[in-house]
Amino acid sequence: MYRVWNFVINYSLLLVIGAVLALIWANVDSHSYHAFVEYPLAENFFIGHPHVDETGHVHRTLTMHYLFNDVLMAFFFAIAAKEVWEAVILKQGSLRGKKAATPLIATAGGMLGPIAVYLGLAMISGSDTFDAVKNGWAVPTATDIAFSYLVGRVVFGGGHPAVRFLLLLAIADDAAGLVILAIFYPTAELAPQWLMLSLGAAVIVFLLANWLPRKMDRGNQLRPNSTWVRRNLSYWPYLIAAAISWYGFMRAGIHPALGLLPIVPTIPHADRAFGIFAEAEKHLTDLLNAIEHRLKTPVEVILFFFGLLNAGVEFNAIGEPTWLVLGGLLIGKPVGILIMGALAAHVLRLGLPAGMRTIDLLVIGCVAAIGFTVSLFIASVAFDADTMLGETPVQAAAKMGALFSFAAAIVSIIVGKLCRVKKQSA
């Protein structure tokens, strides 16, 4: 992608602005805010929130919330999937080989730790609280890549090996988060046969727009067929396949925001990875990177509206789920990453990057506790909006915990000082 600062400015600053505006609006006039969020764009539409009428007939309403959370956020998750795919499949990909083993094991700790703390504290709070909040166990497992990277550079300096370790951990965390969303948070009764539509779209577009032109060009360095497809068809075959795949996910009952994931691996990509946030990627001409660059401005706008439509929580919504999410992030993340990272490095003898100390794992865990974007997204799907814990909606309280996870930035700086982290310039 681009330099990390440009990435944070372009993708995350608008998200934060949208979230701040939502908080202000919801606390000034909650009625008009929620009317805007659930504003019906189309009734009895072929996509949208499903409703069952008195006769048992299912009809769908396309609302502002559904448009951005379920339809357009698919482009954001496609970009995340693109980074994961390149990190796994390409030569020198950051999630390949022994160098990725310790970060991957630490990632497991960074997910199991928050789950254990979240559910453990919920059980201590009593059976009523546990039953009300148990479905949100995945909310504190997320790590916001952009903000974590930015805070990591502040704490460690741009040249510290812990920053690269943090990036590997964060992108693996995102990959696991996508799997969790797909498996544990269906949007309706599962109808897995519809996934054949998504699989078929992926296979057909790969064969016709990728594999076949390359096969016809075999032995011809001029690659006339591949060039013709690229120049004349561009990304359109993949966009059509993406729309079909998205519809398949929606009908299958899997969150449709993940509907573009099967299409990402079918798009022609670079022959090697340059690393997350690598400056060199802007010079690449492969179609996958070209599509990502075309999505830049649309995704900026999408993230603004995602923040605006999801972060509007009234401050009186703060409740037990808020503290459970924060406990999972601020306690479970650092402890889980430290324990599993140390296990991988010393017991399994996989080691740590040169120049990185075991105690740095604790600091990395604190930085990774910034959940924000994905935590907010999971909170919006984990609970029904009308689920109540006493007088406080559980969903709203959990969202507040995701928003408050920015406190991890301050905690990271303090812990970094206490652990005597020595900054290393890039």
C-alpha positions as CSV (number, residue, x, y, z in Angstrom):
1,M,0.0,0.0,0.0
2,Y,1.3,3.5,0.9
3,R,3.5,4.8,3.7
4,V,1.9,4.1,7.0
5,W,1.1,7.7,7.8
6,N,-0.7,8.1,4.5
7,F,-2.6,4.9,5.2
8,V,-3.6,6.1,8.6
9,I,-4.7,9.5,7.3
10,N,-6.5,8.1,4.3
11,Y,-8.2,5.1,5.8
12,S,-8.5,5.8,9.5
13,L,-8.8,9.5,10.1
14,L,-12.1,9.7,8.3
15,L,-13.3,6.7,10.3
16,V,-12.4,8.5,13.5
17,I,-14.1,11.7,12.3
18,G,-17.3,9.7,11.5
19,A,-17.1,8.0,15.0
20,V,-16.7,11.3,16.8
21,L,-19.6,12.9,14.9
22,A,-21.7,9.8,15.7
23,L,-21.0,10.1,19.4
24,I,-21.9,13.8,19.4
25,W,-25.0,13.3,17.4
26,A,-26.3,10.3,19.4
27,N,-25.8,12.2,22.7
28,V,-27.4,15.4,21.4
29,D,-30.4,13.9,19.6
30,S,-30.5,10.2,19.7
31,H,-33.9,10.0,18.0
32,S,-32.8,11.7,14.8
33,Y,-29.5,9.8,14.9
34,H,-31.2,6.3,15.0
35,A,-33.7,7.5,12.4
36,F,-30.8,8.3,10.1
37,V,-29.1,4.9,10.8
38,E,-32.2,2.9,10.0
39,Y,-33.5,5.1,7.3
40,P,-35.2,2.8,4.7
41,L,-33.7,3.3,1.2
42,A,-35.8,0.6,-0.4
43,E,-38.7,-1.6,0.9
44,N,-39.4,-5.1,-0.3
45,F,-35.9,-5.1,-2.0
46,F,-33.9,-8.1,-3.0
47,I,-31.2,-7.3,-0.4
48,G,-31.5,-5.9,3.0
49,H,-32.6,-6.7,6.6
50,P,-35.0,-9.7,6.4
51,H,-38.4,-9.3,8.0
52,V,-41.2,-11.9,8.4
53,D,-44.7,-10.5,8.0
54,E,-48.0,-12.0,9.4
55,T,-48.3,-14.5,6.6
56,G,-44.8,-15.8,7.1
57,H,-43.5,-14.2,4.0
58,V,-39.9,-12.8,4.2
59,H,-39.3,-9.4,2.8
60,R,-36.1,-7.3,2.9
61,T,-35.6,-3.6,3.7
62,L,-32.4,-1.9,2.5
63,T,-31.4,0.7,5.2
64,M,-28.5,3.0,5.5
65,H,-27.0,0.7,8.1
66,Y,-27.3,-2.4,5.9
67,L,-25.9,-0.6,2.9
68,F,-22.7,0.3,4.6
69,N,-22.2,-2.5,7.1
70,D,-23.3,-5.4,5.0
71,V,-22.7,-4.3,1.4
72,L,-20.0,-1.6,1.1
73,M,-17.8,-2.8,4.0
74,A,-17.1,-5.8,1.8
75,F,-14.6,-3.6,0.0
76,F,-12.8,-2.9,3.2
77,F,-12.6,-6.5,4.1
78,A,-11.4,-7.3,0.6
79,I,-8.5,-5.0,1.1
80,A,-7.7,-6.7,4.4
81,A,-8.0,-10.1,2.6
82,K,-5.6,-8.9,-0.2
83,E,-2.9,-8.2,2.4
84,V,-3.4,-11.5,4.1
85,W,-3.4,-13.4,0.7
86,E,-0.2,-11.8,-0.4
87,A,1.5,-12.3,3.0
88,V,0.6,-16.1,2.7
89,I,1.0,-16.9,-0.9
90,L,3.8,-14.8,-2.4
91,K,7.5,-15.3,-2.3
92,Q,9.0,-13.6,0.8
93,G,5.4,-13.1,2.1
94,S,5.5,-12.0,5.8
95,L,3.3,-14.9,7.0
96,R,5.5,-17.6,5.3
97,G,8.1,-19.8,6.8
98,K,9.8,-20.1,10.2
99,K,10.0,-16.3,10.6
100,A,6.3,-16.1,11.0
101,A,6.0,-19.0,13.5
102,T,6.5,-17.0,16.7
103,P,4.2,-14.1,15.7
104,L,1.5,-16.6,14.6
105,I,1.6,-18.4,18.0
106,A,1.6,-15.1,19.8
107,T,-1.5,-14.2,17.7
108,A,-3.2,-17.3,19.1
109,G,-2.4,-16.0,22.6
110,G,-3.7,-12.5,21.6
111,M,-7.1,-14.1,20.8
112,L,-7.4,-16.8,23.5
113,G,-6.3,-14.4,26.3
114,P,-9.1,-11.8,25.6
115,I,-11.7,-14.6,25.2
116,A,-10.7,-16.1,28.6
117,V,-10.7,-12.8,30.4
118,Y,-14.0,-11.6,28.8
119,L,-15.8,-14.9,29.6
120,G,-14.1,-15.3,32.9
121,L,-15.1,-11.9,34.2
122,A,-18.6,-12.4,32.8
123,M,-19.0,-15.6,34.8
124,I,-17.8,-13.9,37.9
125,S,-20.5,-11.2,37.3
126,G,-23.2,-13.8,37.5
127,S,-25.2,-16.1,35.3
128,D,-27.6,-13.4,34.1
129,T,-24.7,-11.2,32.9
130,F,-22.9,-14.2,31.4
131,D,-26.0,-15.2,29.4
132,A,-26.5,-11.7,28.2
133,V,-23.0,-11.0,27.0
134,K,-21.5,-14.4,26.1
135,N,-22.1,-14.0,22.4
136,G,-19.7,-11.1,22.3
137,W,-16.7,-13.2,23.2
138,A,-15.0,-12.3,19.9
139,V,-15.3,-8.5,20.3
140,P,-12.0,-8.1,22.3
141,T,-10.0,-10.4,20.0
142,A,-9.5,-7.9,17.2
143,T,-6.5,-5.6,16.5
144,D,-6.8,-2.4,14.4
145,I,-3.8,-2.7,12.1
146,A,-3.4,1.0,11.1
147,F,-3.7,2.5,14.6
148,S,-1.6,-0.3,16.2
149,Y,1.1,0.2,13.7
150,L,1.1,4.0,14.3
151,V,1.3,3.6,18.1
152,G,3.9,0.8,17.7
153,R,6.1,3.3,15.9
154,V,5.6,5.9,18.6
155,V,6.6,3.3,21.3
156,F,9.4,1.4,19.6
157,G,10.5,3.7,16.8
158,G,10.3,2.9,13.1
159,G,13.4,0.7,13.0
160,H,12.7,-1.6,16.0
161,P,12.1,-5.3,15.1
162,A,9.1,-5.3,17.4
163,V,7.3,-3.1,14.9
164,R,7.5,-5.8,12.2
165,F,6.5,-8.4,14.7
166,L,3.5,-6.3,15.6
167,L,2.5,-6.1,11.9
168,L,2.7,-9.8,11.4
169,L,0.6,-10.4,14.5
170,A,-2.0,-7.8,13.5
171,I,-2.5,-9.1,10.0
172,A,-2.7,-12.7,11.3
173,D,-5.2,-11.4,13.8
174,D,-7.3,-9.9,11.0
175,A,-7.2,-13.2,9.1
176,A,-8.5,-15.0,12.2
177,G,-11.1,-12.3,12.7
178,L,-12.5,-12.9,9.2
179,V,-12.8,-16.6,10.0
180,I,-14.6,-16.0,13.3
181,L,-17.1,-13.7,11.6
182,A,-17.8,-16.2,8.9
183,I,-18.2,-19.2,11.3
184,F,-19.6,-17.8,14.5
185,Y,-21.8,-14.9,13.5
186,P,-24.2,-15.9,10.7
187,T,-26.7,-13.3,9.8
188,A,-29.6,-15.8,9.3
189,E,-30.3,-19.5,9.3
190,L,-27.4,-21.1,7.5
191,A,-28.1,-22.3,3.9
192,P,-24.6,-23.5,2.9
193,Q,-25.8,-24.6,-0.6
194,W,-25.7,-20.9,-1.6
195,L,-21.9,-20.9,-1.1
196,M,-21.7,-22.9,-4.3
197,L,-22.8,-19.7,-6.1
198,S,-19.8,-17.9,-4.6
199,L,-17.5,-20.8,-5.3
200,G,-18.7,-21.0,-8.9
201,A,-18.3,-17.3,-9.5
202,A,-14.7,-17.5,-8.2
203,V,-13.8,-20.6,-10.2
204,I,-15.3,-19.3,-13.5
205,V,-13.7,-15.8,-13.3
206,F,-10.4,-17.4,-12.4
207,L,-10.5,-19.8,-15.4
208,L,-11.9,-17.3,-18.0
209,A,-10.1,-14.0,-17.0
210,N,-6.9,-15.3,-15.4
211,W,-5.9,-18.9,-16.2
212,L,-7.1,-19.2,-19.8
213,P,-5.4,-16.1,-21.2
214,R,-2.1,-17.1,-19.5
215,K,-2.4,-20.6,-20.9
216,M,-3.0,-19.3,-24.4
217,D,0.1,-17.0,-24.0
218,R,2.4,-19.8,-22.9
219,G,5.7,-19.5,-24.7
220,N,4.9,-16.0,-26.0
221,Q,6.7,-13.3,-24.1
222,L,4.5,-10.6,-25.6
223,R,1.4,-12.2,-23.8
224,P,-1.1,-10.8,-26.2
225,N,-4.2,-12.5,-24.7
226,S,-3.4,-11.5,-21.1
227,T,-2.7,-8.0,-22.3
228,W,-6.0,-7.8,-24.2
229,V,-8.0,-9.0,-21.2
230,R,-6.2,-6.6,-18.9
231,R,-6.7,-3.6,-21.2
232,N,-10.3,-4.3,-22.4
233,L,-11.9,-6.1,-19.5
234,S,-9.8,-4.7,-16.7
235,Y,-11.5,-5.4,-13.3
236,W,-15.0,-5.8,-14.6
237,P,-15.1,-9.6,-14.7
238,Y,-14.0,-9.7,-11.1
239,L,-16.5,-7.0,-10.0
240,I,-19.3,-9.0,-11.5
241,A,-18.0,-12.2,-9.8
242,A,-17.7,-10.3,-6.6
243,A,-21.4,-9.2,-6.8
244,I,-22.5,-12.8,-7.4
245,S,-20.3,-14.0,-4.6
246,W,-21.6,-11.4,-2.2
247,Y,-25.2,-12.4,-3.0
248,G,-24.3,-16.1,-2.3
249,F,-22.9,-15.2,1.1
250,M,-26.0,-13.2,1.9
251,R,-28.4,-16.0,1.0
252,A,-26.1,-18.6,2.7
253,G,-26.6,-16.7,6.0
254,I,-22.9,-15.8,6.4
255,H,-22.2,-12.1,6.9
256,P,-22.2,-10.7,3.4
257,A,-19.4,-8.2,4.2
258,L,-17.1,-11.2,3.7
259,G,-18.6,-12.0,0.4
260,L,-15.7,-10.7,-1.7
261,L,-13.1,-12.9,0.0
262,P,-13.4,-15.9,-2.5
263,I,-12.7,-13.5,-5.4
264,V,-9.5,-11.9,-4.1
265,P,-7.3,-15.0,-4.7
266,T,-8.5,-15.2,-8.3
267,I,-7.2,-11.8,-9.3
268,P,-3.7,-11.6,-11.0
269,H,-1.2,-10.5,-8.4
270,A,2.4,-9.5,-8.0
271,D,5.0,-12.2,-8.0
272,R,6.5,-11.3,-4.7
273,A,5.6,-9.5,-1.5
274,F,7.1,-6.2,-0.5
275,G,5.7,-6.2,3.0
276,I,2.7,-4.5,4.7
277,F,2.6,-0.8,4.0
278,A,5.5,-1.1,1.6
279,E,6.2,2.0,-0.4
280,A,7.2,-0.2,-3.4
281,E,3.6,-1.4,-3.9
282,K,2.5,1.8,-5.4
283,H,4.8,1.1,-8.4
284,L,3.3,-2.4,-9.1
285,T,1.2,-2.8,-12.1
286,D,-0.5,-6.1,-11.3
287,L,-4.3,-6.0,-11.4
288,L,-4.7,-6.8,-7.7
289,N,-2.7,-3.8,-6.6
290,A,-4.4,-1.7,-9.3
291,I,-7.8,-2.6,-7.9
292,E,-6.7,-1.8,-4.4
293,H,-5.5,1.7,-5.5
294,R,-8.8,2.3,-7.3
295,L,-10.7,1.4,-4.1
296,K,-8.7,3.9,-2.0
297,T,-11.1,6.8,-2.2
298,P,-14.3,4.8,-2.1
299,V,-13.1,2.9,1.0
300,E,-12.2,6.2,2.7
301,V,-15.8,7.3,2.3
302,I,-17.2,3.9,3.3
303,L,-15.1,4.0,6.6
304,F,-16.4,7.5,7.4
305,F,-20.0,6.3,7.1
306,F,-19.2,3.0,8.9
307,G,-17.9,5.1,11.9
308,L,-20.9,7.5,11.6
309,L,-23.5,4.6,11.5
310,N,-22.0,2.4,14.2
311,A,-20.3,4.5,16.8
312,G,-23.3,6.6,17.9
313,V,-23.6,5.3,21.4
314,E,-25.0,7.3,24.3
315,F,-22.7,7.7,27.2
316,N,-25.3,6.4,29.6
317,A,-25.0,3.1,27.7
318,I,-21.7,2.4,29.5
319,G,-22.2,-0.8,31.4
320,E,-20.7,-4.2,32.3
321,P,-20.1,-5.2,28.6
322,T,-18.0,-2.1,28.2
323,W,-15.6,-3.2,31.0
324,L,-15.7,-6.8,29.8
325,V,-14.5,-5.8,26.3
326,L,-11.9,-3.4,27.8
327,G,-10.7,-6.1,30.2
328,G,-10.4,-8.6,27.4
329,L,-8.4,-6.1,25.3
330,L,-6.2,-4.4,28.0
331,I,-5.6,-7.5,30.1
332,G,-6.2,-10.5,27.9
333,K,-4.3,-9.3,24.9
334,P,-1.0,-8.4,26.6
335,V,-0.9,-11.4,28.9
336,G,-1.9,-13.8,26.1
337,I,0.7,-12.5,23.7
338,L,3.4,-12.5,26.3
339,I,2.7,-16.1,27.4
340,M,2.2,-17.6,24.0
341,G,5.0,-15.6,22.5
342,A,7.5,-16.6,25.2
343,L,6.3,-20.2,24.8
344,A,7.1,-20.1,21.1
345,A,10.4,-18.3,21.5
346,H,11.9,-20.2,24.4
347,V,10.1,-23.5,25.0
348,L,9.6,-24.3,21.3
349,R,12.9,-22.6,20.5
350,L,11.5,-20.7,17.6
351,G,13.2,-17.5,18.9
352,L,12.5,-13.8,18.6
353,P,13.8,-11.4,16.0
354,A,17.3,-10.1,16.6
355,G,17.2,-7.1,18.9
356,M,13.9,-7.9,20.4
357,R,13.5,-8.9,24.1
358,T,10.9,-11.2,25.7
359,I,9.5,-8.2,27.7
360,D,8.8,-6.5,24.4
361,L,6.0,-9.0,23.9
362,L,4.1,-7.4,26.7
363,V,4.4,-4.0,25.2
364,I,3.4,-5.4,21.8
365,G,0.3,-6.9,23.5
366,C,-0.6,-3.5,24.9
367,V,-0.3,-1.9,21.5
368,A,-2.4,-4.7,19.9
369,A,-5.2,-4.1,22.4
370,I,-6.4,-1.2,20.1
371,G,-9.4,-3.1,18.7
372,F,-11.5,-0.2,17.3
373,T,-12.5,-1.0,13.6
374,V,-13.0,-4.7,13.7
375,S,-14.1,-4.8,17.3
376,L,-16.7,-2.2,16.5
377,F,-17.8,-4.3,13.5
378,I,-18.0,-7.6,15.6
379,A,-20.0,-5.8,18.3
380,S,-22.5,-4.6,15.7
381,V,-23.2,-8.2,14.6
382,A,-22.7,-10.1,17.9
383,F,-25.7,-8.7,19.7
384,D,-29.2,-7.8,18.6
385,A,-29.8,-4.0,19.0
386,D,-32.7,-4.6,21.4
387,T,-30.8,-7.1,23.7
388,M,-30.9,-5.6,27.2
389,L,-28.8,-5.9,30.3
390,G,-30.9,-4.2,32.9
391,E,-31.7,-0.8,31.3
392,T,-28.6,-0.7,29.1
393,P,-28.4,-2.3,25.6
394,V,-25.6,-4.8,25.5
395,Q,-24.7,-4.0,21.9
396,A,-24.3,-0.3,22.7
397,A,-22.2,-1.0,25.8
398,A,-19.9,-3.4,23.9
399,K,-19.5,-0.8,21.2
400,M,-18.4,1.7,23.8
401,G,-15.8,-0.8,25.0
402,A,-14.5,-1.0,21.4
403,L,-14.3,2.8,21.2
404,F,-12.6,3.1,24.6
405,S,-9.9,0.6,23.4
406,F,-8.0,3.7,22.2
407,A,-6.9,3.9,25.8
408,A,-4.5,1.1,24.9
409,A,-2.4,3.7,23.2
410,I,-1.7,5.6,26.5
411,V,-1.2,2.3,28.3
412,S,1.3,1.2,25.6
413,I,3.4,4.3,26.0
414,I,3.4,4.0,29.8
415,V,4.3,0.2,29.7
416,G,7.0,0.9,27.1
417,K,8.6,3.4,29.5
418,L,8.4,1.0,32.4
419,C,9.8,-1.8,30.4
420,R,12.6,0.5,29.2
421,V,12.0,0.1,25.5
422,K,14.8,1.7,23.6
423,K,13.5,3.4,20.4
424,Q,15.2,2.6,17.2
425,S,14.9,5.0,14.3
426,A,14.0,3.7,10.8
